[in-house]
């Protein structure tokens, strides 16, 4: 503890002992945390915990806020084990006072999830996400529960669990239908997520869900211009991926008109996933060794397409353009055929294009396979986005990557699709579009 923390501890101790204004003490501790002085914050929160425990007991609900502050501060100073200890204590207090369904646990569980990701335990994070969903569905009724479904689906979408995302989204849409709200505007986001999930899964192109979005907005005159614009643009993106350029152009114009701002728009990458080396893979059969859980015997089992796409000892088989706010470098497999936990997850790498890390390492020279060395690799690209959303005239502006990685990026950018630039609402070709591909890891938010 430095001298500032020591002085603060003396002052805070006097404050607590002479006034019982715990909220003032909490505000002081929170102020230290907000200013990034986490050592002082820890000292302040710890003194507050001691005071509340002595006055109100070890299971007082008043302990929750300082326990959360301690947990956040421990995370900030790189002590996840101590943060976990405080979180478990906070959760035990909520269970003891309000039961296992207590809504006071929401922030606690979100921090436990963050800690699991920091500790490289995505399966524990996945388990806690399931409990968070369980908790949400027990604390909200009717359509008030929809944000819980959306948040759960977002986790699945960002961690590659696309079938589970579709299932949750479909359940949420069914809830709306059961309430007799067929044209409820809250269905818009759900349907748009359904379309993006299909594209992330590599299934083209989500038009059915997005056409349903148009039915809803046509039936509702009160839809805001930005929502209407997004609906037209999302369906136009789906038609762009399908190659239906005239239909896409008509919808891009409607989107531009609905936005009411009259500004031109730059090209924008479309969320999607795409397979690579398709011709070679069609003639390839792969097998995996699997041990029977009951007999202990091993056998060769043909790998599914999904397993093939992320299997080891091969060049990258797919690339991914994730959601804009995606912050996870992990894929948790939808279908698990093995009891080996290591095979239930895959580490992903790259921004804005993501790849399976182990496949990327397969094509790299040994010196680049280390993640720390890969993190400093940067590839600058310059290209033209046509009015159809396709890519041509690809050039490298800079690169410190090995030849095979440059070659891969050239193939990837040519297979990517963009929402074309719009001038007066009409798609136009745009030269000298630039993009920088990096391979530094994302850190859990």
C-alpha positions in Angstrom: 0.0 0.0 0.0 1.5 3.4 -1.0 1.3 6.5 1.1 -1.8 7.8 -0.5 -3.7 4.6 0.2 -2.4 4.7 3.8 -3.5 8.2 4.4 -6.8 7.4 2.8 -7.2 4.4 5.0 -6.7 6.5 8.2 -9.2 9.2 7.0 -11.8 6.6 5.9 -11.4 4.7 9.2 -12.1 7.9 11.1 -15.1 8.7 8.8 -16.6 5.3 9.3 -16.1 5.3 13.1 -17.5 8.8 13.6 -20.4 8.7 11.2 -22.0 5.5 9.9 -22.4 7.1 6.5 -21.5 4.0 4.5 -22.7 5.5 1.3 -20.2 8.3 1.6 -17.4 5.8 2.1 -18.6 3.8 -0.9 -18.6 6.9 -3.0 -15.0 7.6 -2.0 -13.9 4.1 -2.8 -15.7 4.2 -6.2 -14.1 7.5 -7.0 -10.6 5.9 -6.6 -11.7 3.0 -8.8 -13.1 5.3 -11.5 -9.8 7.2 -11.5 -7.8 4.1 -11.9 -6.2 4.1 -8.5 -7.0 0.5 -7.8 -4.7 0.0 -4.9 -6.4 2.8 -3.0 -9.8 1.5 -4.1 -8.9 -1.9 -2.7 -7.9 -0.4 0.6 -11.1 1.6 0.8 -13.4 -1.2 -0.1 -11.7 -3.5 2.4 -12.2 -1.1 5.2 -15.8 -0.6 4.3 -16.3 -4.4 4.2 -14.8 -4.7 7.7 -17.1 -2.0 9.1 -20.3 -3.3 7.5 -19.5 -6.9 8.6 -18.9 -5.8 12.2 -22.1 -3.7 12.4 -24.5 -5.8 10.3 -23.0 -9.3 10.1 -21.1 -11.4 7.6 -24.2 -11.9 5.4 -25.5 -8.4 5.2 -26.8 -7.4 1.7 -25.0 -4.1 2.3 -21.8 -6.0 1.6 -22.6 -6.5 -2.1 -21.6 -3.1 -3.5 -18.1 -3.1 -1.8 -17.6 -6.8 -2.7 -18.3 -6.0 -6.4 -15.9 -3.0 -6.1 -13.2 -5.3 -4.6 -13.7 -7.8 -7.4 -13.4 -5.2 -10.2 -10.3 -3.8 -8.6 -8.7 -7.2 -8.3 -9.4 -7.8 -11.9 -7.8 -4.5 -12.8 -4.6 -5.3 -10.8 -4.3 -8.8 -12.3 -5.5 -10.9 -9.4 -8.3 -13.0 -10.8 -8.2 -15.6 -8.0 -8.9 -13.0 -5.3 -11.6 -11.4 -7.6 -13.2 -14.8 -7.9 -13.2 -15.3 -4.1 -15.0 -11.9 -3.6 -17.6 -12.8 -6.3 -18.4 -16.2 -4.8 -18.8 -14.5 -1.4 -21.2 -12.0 -2.9 -23.2 -14.7 -4.7 -23.4 -16.7 -1.5 -24.8 -13.6 0.3 -27.5 -13.2 -2.3 -28.5 -16.8 -2.2 -28.7 -16.8 1.6 -30.8 -13.6 1.7 -33.0 -13.8 -1.4 -32.6 -17.3 -2.8 -31.0 -18.7 -6.0 -33.3 -16.6 -8.3 -32.1 -13.3 -6.8 -31.8 -10.6 -9.6 -29.0 -9.1 -7.5 -26.8 -11.8 -9.1 -26.8 -10.3 -12.6 -23.7 -8.2 -12.2 -22.0 -10.9 -10.2 -22.4 -13.5 -12.9 -21.3 -11.2 -15.6 -18.1 -10.6 -13.8 -17.7 -14.4 -13.2 -18.1 -14.8 -17.0 -15.4 -12.2 -17.6 -13.1 -13.9 -15.2 -13.6 -17.2 -16.9 -12.6 -15.7 -20.2 -9.6 -14.0 -18.7 -8.6 -17.4 -17.2 -9.0 -19.0 -20.7 -11.9 -21.2 -19.5 -14.6 -20.5 -22.2 -16.7 -23.5 -21.2 -17.1 -22.1 -17.7 -18.1 -18.8 -19.2 -20.6 -20.7 -21.4 -22.0 -22.5 -18.3 -22.4 -19.2 -16.5 -24.1 -17.6 -19.5 -26.7 -20.4 -19.3 -27.3 -19.7 -15.6 -27.6 -16.0 -16.5 -30.3 -16.8 -19.0 -32.1 -19.1 -16.5 -32.0 -16.3 -14.0 -33.4 -13.8 -16.5 -36.3 -16.0 -17.5 -37.3 -16.4 -13.8 -37.2 -12.6 -13.1 -39.1 -11.3 -16.1 -42.5 -12.2 -17.5 -44.2 -12.1 -20.9 -42.4 -10.0 -23.5 -40.3 -8.2 -20.9 -38.0 -11.2 -21.1 -37.1 -10.5 -24.7 -33.8 -8.6 -23.9 -32.7 -11.7 -21.9 -33.2 -13.8 -25.1 -31.3 -11.3 -27.2 -28.4 -11.2 -24.9 -28.1 -15.0 -24.7 -28.3 -15.2 -28.5 -25.6 -12.6 -28.8 -23.2 -14.8 -26.7 -24.0 -17.7 -29.0 -23.4 -15.7 -32.1 -20.1 -14.3 -30.9 -18.8 -17.6 -29.8 -19.7 -19.6 -32.9 -22.7 -21.5 -31.5 -24.9 -20.6 -34.4 -27.5 -23.5 -34.1 -28.0 -22.6 -30.5 -28.4 -18.9 -31.4 -31.0 -19.8 -34.0 -32.9 -21.9 -31.5 -33.0 -19.1 -28.9 -34.0 -16.5 -31.4 -36.8 -18.7 -32.7 -38.0 -19.3 -29.2 -38.2 -15.5 -28.6 -40.1 -15.0 -31.9 -42.5 -17.7 -30.8 -43.1 -15.9 -27.6 -44.2 -12.8 -29.6 -46.5 -14.9 -31.8 -48.1 -16.6 -28.7 -48.9 -13.1 -27.3 -50.7 -12.4 -30.5 -48.2 -9.7 -31.5 -47.4 -10.9 -35.0 -46.3 -7.4 -36.1 -44.6 -6.3 -32.9 -41.6 -4.1 -33.6 -39.6 -6.0 -31.1 -39.5 -8.9 -33.6 -37.3 -6.8 -35.9 -34.0 -7.2 -34.1 -34.7 -10.9 -33.6 -35.4 -11.6 -37.3 -32.3 -9.5 -38.3 -30.2 -11.6 -35.9 -31.6 -14.8 -37.4 -30.4 -13.6 -40.8 -26.9 -12.7 -39.6 -26.7 -16.0 -37.7 -27.3 -17.9 -41.0 -24.6 -15.9 -42.7 -22.1 -16.5 -39.9 -22.9 -20.1 -40.2 -22.0 -19.9 -43.9 -25.6 -20.3 -45.1 -26.7 -17.8 -47.7 -28.3 -15.5 -47.1 -31.2 -14.9 -44.7 -33.7 -13.4 -47.1 -36.7 -15.2 -45.5 -36.2 -13.6 -42.1 -35.5 -10.1 -43.6 -38.5 -10.3 -45.9 -40.6 -10.9 -42.8 -39.0 -7.7 -41.3 -40.3 -5.7 -44.3 -43.8 -7.1 -43.7 -43.7 -5.8 -40.2 -42.6 -2.3 -41.0 -45.0 -2.0 -43.9 -47.8 -2.8 -41.5 -46.7 -0.2 -39.0 -46.6 3.5 -40.0 -45.0 4.5 -36.7 -41.6 2.8 -37.5 -38.8 5.3 -37.1 -36.8 6.2 -40.2 -33.6 4.7 -39.0 -35.3 1.3 -38.3 -36.9 1.4 -41.7 -33.6 2.2 -43.3 -31.8 -0.6 -41.5 -34.5 -3.1 -42.6 -34.1 -2.2 -46.3 -30.3 -2.2 -46.1 -30.1 -5.6 -44.3 -32.3 -7.2 -47.0 -30.2 -5.5 -49.7 -27.1 -7.0 -48.2 -28.7 -10.4 -48.4 -29.4 -9.9 -52.0 -25.9 -8.6 -52.6 -24.5 -11.9 -51.2 -27.0 -13.8 -53.4 -25.8 -11.9 -56.5 -29.3 -10.3 -57.0 -27.8 -6.9 -57.7 -30.9 -5.2 -59.2 -33.0 -6.1 -56.2 -30.3 -5.0 -53.9 -29.9 -1.6 -55.7 -33.7 -1.0 -55.3 -33.5 -1.7 -51.6 -30.4 0.4 -51.0 -32.2 3.3 -52.6 -35.2 2.8 -50.2 -32.8 2.6 -47.3 -31.1 5.8 -48.3 -34.5 7.6 -48.7 -35.7 6.3 -45.3 -32.6 7.6 -43.5 -33.7 11.2 -44.2 -30.2 12.6 -43.9 -29.3 12.6 -47.6 -25.7 11.8 -47.0 -23.6 9.5 -49.2 -22.3 6.3 -47.7 -19.0 4.5 -47.8 -18.6 0.8 -48.5 -19.2 -1.4 -45.5 -18.2 -5.1 -45.0 -21.1 -7.5 -44.7 -21.2 -9.9 -41.7 -20.6 -13.4 -43.1 -18.5 -16.5 -43.2 -17.0 -18.1 -46.3 -15.3 -21.4 -47.0 -12.0 -21.6 -48.7 -10.4 -24.2 -51.0 -13.9 -25.6 -51.9 -12.9 -27.5 -55.0 -10.1 -29.4 -53.1 -12.3 -30.1 -50.1 -15.1 -31.8 -52.1 -12.8 -34.7 -52.8 -11.4 -35.1 -49.3 -12.6 -37.4 -46.6 -11.4 -37.0 -43.0 -11.7 -39.2 -40.0 -11.2 -38.8 -36.3 -10.2 -41.4 -33.6 -13.0 -41.6 -31.1 -13.1 -43.6 -27.8 -16.4 -45.2 -26.8 -17.3 -43.8 -23.3 -18.7 -47.2 -22.2 -16.5 -49.9 -23.8 -13.3 -47.9 -24.0 -12.7 -49.1 -27.6 -11.5 -46.7 -30.2 -12.8 -46.4 -33.7 -12.5 -44.2 -36.8 -15.5 -41.9 -37.4 -16.0 -39.8 -40.5 -15.9 -36.1 -39.6 -18.8 -33.8 -40.3 -18.5 -30.8 -42.5 -18.4 -28.5 -39.5 -15.7 -30.6 -37.9 -13.7 -30.6 -41.1 -13.8 -26.9 -41.4 -12.0 -26.4 -38.0 -9.8 -29.6 -38.0 -6.1 -29.4 -37.4 -3.2 -30.0 -39.8 -4.6 -28.1 -42.7 -4.6 -24.6 -44.2 -7.4 -22.3 -43.2 -10.7 -23.7 -44.4 -12.9 -20.7 -43.7 -12.8 -17.0 -42.8 -15.3 -15.1 -40.7 -16.4 -11.4 -40.7 -17.9 -11.2 -37.1 -20.4 -8.8 -35.6 -19.2 -5.3 -35.2 -19.1 -5.5 -31.4 -17.6 -9.0 -31.2 -14.9 -9.2 -28.5 -14.3 -13.0 -28.3 -11.5 -15.0 -29.9 -13.2 -18.3 -29.2 -15.5 -20.7 -31.0 -17.5 -23.2 -28.8 -18.6 -26.1 -30.9 -22.3 -26.6 -31.4 -22.2 -30.4 -31.7 -19.8 -32.2 -29.4 -19.0 -35.8 -30.3 -15.9 -36.2 -28.0 -15.6 -36.2 -24.2 -12.2 -34.4 -24.6 -12.8 -30.8 -23.4 -9.9 -29.5 -25.5 -11.9 -30.4 -28.6 -15.0 -28.5 -27.5 -13.5 -25.1 -28.3 -11.3 -23.5 -31.0 -9.3 -20.3 -30.6 -9.9 -17.8 -33.3 -7.6 -15.0 -34.4 -7.7 -11.9 -36.6 -9.3 -8.5 -37.1 -11.5 -7.7 -39.2 -11.2 -11.3 -40.6 -11.1 -14.1 -38.2 -9.5 -17.5 -38.8 -9.1 -20.7 -36.8 -5.7 -20.1 -35.0 -4.4 -23.6 -35.4 -5.1 -23.7 -39.1 -3.4 -20.3 -39.5 -0.4 -21.5 -37.6 -0.2 -24.5 -40.0 0.8 -22.3 -43.0 3.1 -20.1 -41.0 6.9 -20.4 -40.6 7.8 -21.6 -37.2 9.0 -18.1 -36.0 5.5 -16.7 -36.7 3.5 -19.5 -34.9 4.0 -18.0 -31.5 1.0 -15.8 -30.7 3.2 -12.9 -29.4 5.0 -12.8 -32.8 1.8 -13.2 -34.7 0.3 -10.3 -32.8 2.7 -7.8 -34.4 1.8 -8.9 -38.0 -0.1 -6.3 -40.0 -1.2 -6.4 -43.6 -2.4 -3.3 -45.4 -4.7 -3.8 -48.5 -6.0 -1.4 -51.1 -8.8 -2.5 -53.4 -11.9 -1.5 -55.4 -15.4 -2.3 -54.1 -17.7 -2.5 -57.2 -21.3 -1.4 -57.3 -22.2 -5.1 -56.9 -20.3 -5.4 -53.7 -17.6 -7.5 -55.1 -13.8 -6.9 -54.9 -11.2 -6.3 -57.6 -7.8 -4.6 -58.1 -6.4 -5.9 -54.8 -3.0 -4.5 -53.9 -0.8 -4.7 -50.8 0.1 -1.3 -49.4 2.3 -2.7 -46.6 2.9 -6.1 -45.0 5.4 -7.7 -42.5 3.7 -11.1 -43.0 5.2 -14.2 -44.6 4.3 -15.0 -48.3 1.7 -17.6 -47.5 -0.3 -15.3 -45.2 -0.2 -12.5 -47.8 -1.5 -15.0 -50.4 -4.3 -16.1 -48.0 -5.4 -12.6 -47.4 -5.6 -11.9 -51.1 -7.9 -14.9 -51.5 -10.0 -13.9 -48.5 -10.5 -10.2 -49.6 -11.6 -11.4 -53.0 -14.2 -13.7 -51.5 -15.5 -11.1 -49.1 -18.6 -9.0 -49.9 -19.3 -5.3 -49.1 -22.3 -3.1 -49.0 -21.4 -0.8 -51.9 -20.9 2.9 -51.5 -24.1 4.9 -52.1 -24.2 8.2 -54.0 -27.7 9.8 -54.0 -28.9 6.4 -52.9 -27.4 4.5 -55.8 -24.7 1.9 -55.6 -21.4 3.0 -57.1 -17.9 1.5 -57.6 -15.3 2.9 -55.1 -11.6 2.8 -55.7 -8.8 2.9 -53.1 -10.7 1.3 -50.3 -8.2 0.4 -47.6 -8.2 -2.2 -44.9 -5.6 -3.3 -42.3 -5.7 -7.0 -41.2 -4.1 -7.6 -37.8 -3.7 -10.7 -35.6 -3.5 -9.3 -32.1 -5.8 -11.1 -29.6 -9.0 -9.5 -28.3 -9.3 -9.2 -24.6 -12.5 -10.1 -22.7 -14.6 -7.0 -22.2 
